[in-house]
Each structure stands twice: as structure tokens, then as C-alpha cells.
Amino acid sequence: MDRITVIGGGFAGLTAAITAAEAGASVTVHEAHHTLGGRARTAEGPYRTNEGPHALYSAGPHWTWLKQRDLIGPLAPVPAREAARLRLHHKGALRRTPPFAMLKLLRRSCQQAPEDVDFMTWATGQAGAEGARAAANYAAVALFHHDPGSLSAAFVQERLRRAMRLPPEANCPRGGWANVIDRMAGRAWNLGVRMETLARVDRLPVGKGPVVVATSLASARRLLGDASLTWPSGRTALIDLALTSRRGDAFAVSDLDAPGWIERFTARDRTLAPAGEQLVQGQIPIAPEESGADGVARAEHLLDLAFEGWPERVTWRRESVASGRTGAVDPPGTSWRDRPSIDRGDDVYLVGDQVAAPGVLSEVSFNSALEAVALALRIRERLDLKRA
């Protein structure tokens, strides 16, 4: 039986562990924290917040994989009456509909955008400067980057089309992402996966079979001693608020004047906050020279427009900055194929959301985990044949 070690018990690590165990391998997962989940953890207590906005896109390959194994659980769809309360911040005011020029980028002729041109240049040729800028900022909901227009046109356009698809692709598990992680952990346990928490790994195990490193790119860089493990990512100010409920609050606000998104998550799922309270989460991408306070100030301006009297209604508040924790972004002239490779040699494989695998948001972690396990098991078989 093949033995595989997985370092990291987040979404990518659990996907790799389940896949390897289903193929008959003996798997051990090492997780540095006392709970599994990584960035897919959900806070305990009265306010069930995720570590930043999370969504499962239903057209992705991991959706089918999770559904087949009954790992998603109940979902929290957006009621139609709430969906009608989506607001767009454009030219300093809240609007119900996007600028017409922005919709031009959803035409069939715009499906394929070039990799070697920045999005703003390409989209301006398709929809004009105003439509291009609004579209770039709207796409930030799946980018977490302060200047989406400067990134590869192909990279941004794929995320824009998926974010604007009707019916919406983005789904949220009821009760937060922790429910998905708990189901994945249960599946792994039933398959015989050994899971060790509070088990920080400072050096790679030797002689124990293939190793799958399912950590952040920064942690992998230190663990593997490989300075080449770098790739650009976003930097985002996050704000979580609990507000006393009030009729007329927006469901979500997308900023088309600058990148940013605020959503009232209890519009989907009332279990995320106590009765009579609303849980609101915002993500505002910030530039390298900006502080978290700059992002929070922009978020508060959107709150002023969409949540009347919100300062007097706050019952709980939390702020943070996510730096390099929101997935890869591809500059012009690059694609996912140019990111750090999964196969690092010597039976070591790298998985996560900043490696060479396709997809949007968590799909990158999922695809890289499946590829890593396939490579690991195939290579082991070849070595066994050579020895025979």
C-alpha cells in the first residue's frame, strides 16, 4: 500500500487526503492548528463568520466531486426578494442596474480574451473605458485585487463571466464553510485517514512515501527552502459587522467606482447571527501603499449608503487585512500554467490556490490536489516496476 503524507488540513489538504485514501493509499494529515479547515474555518459563537468571503461556484469540477460524496450539505440560497436588493455603487450613487456598456462584455464574441494584454486595454476596445472600468471593479468579488484592470484580460474575463452568470453560480453552505470541512473530515476518517492536529511540520519527512504540501505559498517556501515559490496575490481589508435588523437594508453592494463588495450574509442564512441581528461582511482590496484603515474607510462609505444608521446598530465588529491569502492573480503574459508547479521533484507535490492549476477561487485548490495525488500514485507505481 502506498503511504502519502499530507501537510495541511485545509480544503486542499482534505481533498488530497480523501482522493488518495479512495485510491487505496495509507494517508496521514498533519495540521498545525487545533482544528482542520485552514482558511475555510468558521468562527464559533453567536456570529458564524468565515475567514473572509467564501463561495462554491456550482459549475466547477469540485462541485460535482463534493456532491457525489454528499460533502456539501444544505445550501443557503438567496431568496428572490433579497436578490432584488443588490445595489451597484456607480458614479457616487447606488443604482439597481449596471451601466449598459459593462454588459457588452457578456457578449458571445467576448468569451475569449487574450492572456498577453491587460484587461483594461482589451475591455476598453470592447465596451469603452467606462464599461471596462465598471466590469473590472465588479470582477473584484472573485479577485481580491486593488487594480483588476491591470491583470491578464483572460484571467479577469473568466471571473467576470462566472460572477455575472444567471442563475448565479456562487453558493454558500448553510452554517458556514465549517460544515463542509466537518463532512470532509468525516469522510477522510471513515476511509482510514490518520489526522494529527497541533502537529506543525518544520522539515519534510524522509522515507515515508510521497509528500503533499497543502499550505500557503509562503509556508511552503519556508518548508521547502525554495525561494522561487512566489506568485502575486491580492491584499484585502476585511470588515465583519453584526447590526440590529432593519427593513430596507441592501442584500449586497458591489462598488463599480473602485474594487469592493459588501454582503449581508444573513439574507441567505439566518443561522449565522442571533435573532434580530444581521451579519454583514465586506472585502475591500487595497494597494500595497494603503493601510487597512483606508479599506475600512471605503467600506464605511458604502455602509453609509446602503445600511441606514448602521453605526448606532452595531452590536459586534471585527477588522483584519488578508495579505497573499486570497489566491493567485495572473499578470498580462501569464496564465495558471506559469505559476509554481505542482510536482516539485523527489516525491514532493505542492497544492493550494496559488499553484499551476486552472479554476476560480477554491477550484484551484481542488484541481491541484487531484493532480498531485494522481502524480504521486503514478510515480510510485513506476518506481515499484523499476525495482521489480
C-alpha positions in Angstrom: 0.0 0.0 0.0 1.3 3.5 -0.9 1.9 5.8 2.0 1.2 9.5 1.5 1.8 12.3 3.9 -0.3 15.5 3.6 0.9 18.6 5.3 -2.0 21.0 5.9 -5.6 20.1 6.8 -7.5 22.8 4.9 -9.7 22.3 1.9 -6.8 21.4 -0.4 -5.2 19.0 2.1 -8.5 17.2 2.9 -9.3 16.9 -0.9 -5.9 15.3 -1.4 -6.3 13.0 1.6 -9.7 11.8 0.5 -8.6 11.2 -3.1 -5.5 9.3 -2.0 -7.4 7.2 0.5 -10.1 6.3 -2.1 -7.3 5.1 -4.3 -6.1 2.8 -1.6 -3.2 4.7 -0.1 -2.4 5.0 3.6 -2.7 8.7 4.4 -1.6 10.8 7.3 -2.6 14.5 7.6 -0.6 16.9 9.7 -2.4 20.1 10.7 -0.6 22.9 12.7 -3.7 24.2 14.3 -6.0 22.5 16.7 -8.8 22.4 14.1 -9.0 21.5 10.5 -10.1 23.8 7.7 -7.4 26.4 7.1 -8.9 29.5 5.6 -12.2 27.6 5.3 -12.7 27.7 9.1 -15.9 29.2 10.5 -15.8 31.1 13.8 -17.6 29.6 16.8 -20.0 31.6 18.8 -23.0 33.7 18.0 -21.5 35.2 14.9 -20.6 32.5 12.4 -18.1 34.3 10.2 -15.8 32.7 7.7 -12.2 33.9 7.4 -13.1 36.2 4.6 -15.8 35.8 1.9 -16.2 32.3 0.6 -18.3 30.8 -2.2 -18.7 27.5 -4.0 -19.2 28.0 -7.8 -21.6 25.3 -8.9 -20.2 25.0 -12.5 -16.8 24.0 -11.2 -15.4 20.4 -11.1 -15.2 20.3 -7.3 -19.0 20.9 -7.1 -19.7 17.5 -8.8 -17.0 15.8 -6.7 -18.4 17.1 -3.4 -22.0 16.4 -4.4 -21.2 12.8 -5.3 -19.8 12.2 -1.8 -22.5 14.2 0.0 -20.0 16.6 1.3 -21.7 19.9 0.6 -24.7 19.6 2.9 -27.6 22.1 2.9 -27.1 25.3 1.0 -28.2 28.8 1.8 -29.7 30.2 -1.5 -30.5 33.9 -1.9 -34.3 34.5 -1.7 -35.7 36.3 -4.7 -36.8 39.3 -2.6 -33.3 39.6 -1.3 -31.6 39.3 -4.7 -33.7 42.2 -5.8 -31.8 44.3 -3.2 -28.4 44.0 -4.9 -27.1 47.5 -5.3 -24.3 48.9 -7.6 -22.2 51.9 -6.5 -21.6 53.8 -9.7 -20.6 57.4 -10.1 -21.0 58.1 -6.4 -24.6 56.8 -6.1 -26.4 53.4 -5.6 -28.1 52.0 -8.6 -30.2 48.9 -9.4 -28.8 48.2 -12.8 -25.2 48.1 -14.2 -24.1 50.5 -17.0 -25.2 49.2 -20.3 -21.6 49.3 -21.6 -20.5 46.9 -19.0 -23.0 44.3 -20.2 -21.3 44.3 -23.6 -18.5 42.2 -22.2 -21.0 39.3 -21.7 -21.5 39.0 -25.4 -20.5 35.7 -27.0 -17.9 37.5 -29.1 -16.1 38.4 -25.8 -15.8 34.9 -24.4 -12.2 34.5 -25.3 -9.9 37.3 -24.0 -6.2 37.4 -24.7 -3.7 36.4 -22.0 -0.9 38.8 -23.1 -3.0 42.1 -22.8 -4.2 43.7 -19.6 -8.0 43.6 -19.0 -8.5 47.4 -19.1 -6.9 47.8 -22.5 -8.8 44.8 -24.0 -12.1 45.6 -22.4 -12.0 49.3 -23.4 -11.8 48.2 -27.0 -14.9 46.0 -26.5 -17.1 48.2 -24.3 -15.4 51.7 -23.8 -13.5 53.0 -20.9 -16.5 53.4 -18.5 -17.8 49.9 -19.2 -14.3 48.4 -18.8 -13.7 50.1 -15.5 -17.0 49.1 -14.1 -16.6 45.5 -15.2 -13.0 45.3 -13.8 -14.2 46.5 -10.4 -17.2 44.2 -10.4 -14.9 41.3 -11.0 -13.1 42.1 -7.8 -15.6 40.0 -5.9 -13.6 37.0 -7.2 -10.2 38.6 -7.5 -9.5 40.5 -4.2 -7.1 42.7 -6.1 -6.8 46.5 -5.9 -6.4 47.0 -9.7 -8.2 44.3 -11.6 -7.8 46.2 -14.9 -4.0 45.7 -14.8 -4.2 41.9 -14.8 -4.4 39.5 -17.7 -7.6 40.0 -19.8 -8.2 36.3 -20.0 -7.8 35.9 -16.2 -10.2 38.7 -15.3 -12.8 37.9 -18.1 -13.2 34.4 -16.9 -14.0 35.5 -13.4 -16.3 38.3 -14.6 -18.4 36.0 -16.7 -18.7 33.5 -13.9 -19.6 36.2 -11.3 -22.3 37.6 -13.6 -23.8 34.4 -14.8 -27.6 33.8 -14.3 -28.7 32.0 -12.4 -25.9 32.8 -10.0 -23.1 30.2 -9.7 -21.9 31.3 -6.2 -23.4 29.2 -3.4 -22.9 29.3 0.4 -23.1 26.3 2.7 -25.7 26.8 5.4 -24.0 27.4 8.7 -20.7 28.4 7.1 -17.8 26.6 5.5 -17.1 24.6 8.7 -20.0 22.3 7.8 -18.3 21.3 4.5 -14.9 20.8 6.3 -16.6 18.7 9.0 -18.2 16.5 6.3 -14.9 16.2 4.5 -13.1 15.3 7.8 -15.7 12.6 8.5 -15.3 11.2 5.0 -11.5 11.1 5.5 -11.9 9.4 8.9 -14.2 6.7 7.5 -11.6 6.0 4.8 -8.9 5.4 7.5 -7.0 8.7 7.1 -5.0 9.5 10.2 -5.4 13.2 11.1 -3.0 14.8 13.5 -3.8 18.3 14.7 -1.4 20.6 16.6 1.3 18.9 14.5 3.4 21.6 12.9 5.9 20.2 10.4 9.2 22.0 10.2 11.0 19.6 7.8 9.8 17.2 5.2 9.5 13.5 6.3 12.1 11.2 4.7 11.4 7.7 3.6 7.7 7.8 4.2 6.4 8.0 0.6 5.1 10.9 -1.3 4.5 14.2 0.5 1.7 16.6 -0.5 2.3 20.2 0.8 -1.1 21.8 1.2 -0.1 25.0 2.9 0.1 28.7 1.9 2.7 29.5 -0.6 4.7 31.5 2.0 4.7 28.5 4.4 5.7 26.1 1.5 8.5 28.4 0.6 9.9 28.2 4.1 9.3 24.4 4.5 10.9 23.5 1.1 13.6 26.2 1.3 12.7 27.2 -2.2 12.8 31.0 -2.9 11.2 30.5 -6.3 7.8 29.7 -4.7 6.3 33.1 -5.2 3.3 34.4 -7.2 1.3 37.7 -6.9 -1.8 37.7 -4.9 -4.2 40.3 -3.5 -4.3 42.4 -0.4 -7.7 42.9 1.1 -9.2 44.8 4.0 -12.0 42.7 5.7 -14.7 44.0 7.9 -17.3 42.0 9.8 -20.3 43.6 11.4 -23.3 42.5 13.4 -26.2 45.0 13.1 -29.6 45.1 14.6 -32.1 44.2 11.8 -33.8 46.9 9.9 -36.1 46.6 6.9 -34.7 48.1 3.7 -31.1 47.1 4.1 -29.4 46.1 0.9 -28.6 42.5 0.3 -25.2 43.3 -1.2 -23.3 46.3 -2.6 -20.8 46.0 -5.5 -18.6 49.0 -6.0 -18.2 49.8 -9.6 -16.2 53.0 -9.0 -13.4 51.1 -7.1 -13.0 47.4 -6.2 -15.1 46.3 -3.3 -18.0 44.2 -2.2 -20.2 44.2 0.9 -22.8 41.4 1.6 -25.4 40.8 4.2 -24.9 37.1 4.7 -27.9 36.6 7.0 -30.0 37.4 3.9 -29.0 33.9 2.8 -28.7 32.2 6.2 -30.4 33.3 9.4 -28.3 30.8 11.4 -25.2 33.0 11.1 -26.3 35.5 13.8 -28.7 35.7 16.7 -32.3 36.6 16.1 -32.9 40.3 15.4 -29.3 40.8 14.1 -27.8 40.9 10.7 -24.3 39.7 9.8 -22.5 41.8 7.2 -19.1 41.2 5.7 -17.2 43.4 3.4 -14.0 42.9 1.4 -12.2 46.0 0.0 -9.0 45.4 -1.9 -6.2 47.7 -1.0 -3.0 48.8 -2.8 0.5 48.0 -1.3 0.9 51.5 -0.1 -2.6 51.6 1.5 -3.4 50.7 5.1 -6.2 48.5 6.3 -7.8 51.7 7.7 -8.0 53.0 4.1 -10.0 50.0 3.0 -12.2 50.1 6.1 -13.0 53.8 5.4 -14.2 52.9 1.9 -16.3 50.1 3.3 -17.9 52.5 5.8 -18.8 54.9 2.9 -20.7 52.0 1.2 -22.3 51.2 4.5 -23.5 54.8 4.9 -25.2 54.5 1.5 -26.8 51.0 1.9 -27.4 50.5 5.6 -29.1 53.5 7.1 -28.0 54.4 10.6 -25.6 51.4 10.8 -23.1 53.0 13.3 -25.8 53.1 16.0 -26.9 49.5 15.2 -23.5 47.8 15.6 -23.5 45.0 18.2 -20.2 43.4 17.2 -17.3 44.3 14.9 -14.1 42.8 13.6 -11.5 44.1 11.1 -8.5 42.4 9.5 -6.2 42.5 6.5 -5.7 39.5 4.3 -2.3 39.7 2.6 -1.5 37.0 0.0 -4.3 34.8 1.3 -6.9 35.3 -1.5 -5.5 33.2 -4.3 -3.3 33.9 -7.3 -3.7 36.7 -9.8 -2.2 36.4 -13.3 -0.4 39.5 -14.7 -0.5 40.0 -18.5 1.5 37.5 -20.4 0.9 34.7 -17.8 -1.7 32.1 -17.1 -2.2 29.4 -14.4 0.4 27.3 -16.2 3.1 29.7 -15.3 2.5 29.5 -11.5 4.7 27.3 -9.2 4.4 23.7 -10.5 2.6 21.0 -8.5 5.4 18.4 -9.0 8.5 19.7 -7.0 10.6 16.6 -7.6 11.7 13.9 -5.1 8.1 12.8 -4.4 7.1 16.3 -3.2 3.9 17.9 -4.5 2.5 21.4 -3.9 -1.2 22.1 -3.8 -3.3 25.2 -3.0 -4.8 28.3 -4.6 -1.6 29.8 -5.9 -0.2 26.8 -7.9 -0.3 25.7 -11.5 -3.9 24.5 -11.8 -7.0 26.0 -13.5 -10.2 27.3 -11.9 -11.8 30.1 -9.9 -11.3 30.6 -6.2 -11.3 27.2 -4.3 -11.4 25.3 -7.7 -7.6 25.9 -8.0 -7.0 24.1 -4.6 -9.3 21.2 -5.6 -7.8 20.7 -9.1 -4.2 20.9 -7.8 -5.0 18.3 -5.0 -6.4 15.8 -7.5 -3.4 16.3 -9.9 -0.9 15.9 -7.0 -2.4 12.6 -5.9 -2.6 11.3 -9.4 1.1 12.2 -10.0 2.2 10.7 -6.6 0.5 7.4 -7.1 1.6 7.0 -10.7 5.2 7.8 -9.9 5.2 5.3 -7.1 3.9 2.6 -9.4 6.7 3.4 -11.9 9.3 3.1 -9.1 7.9 -0.2 -8.0 8.1 -1.6 -11.5 11.7 -0.5 -11.9 12.6 -2.3 -8.7 10.8 -5.4 -9.8 
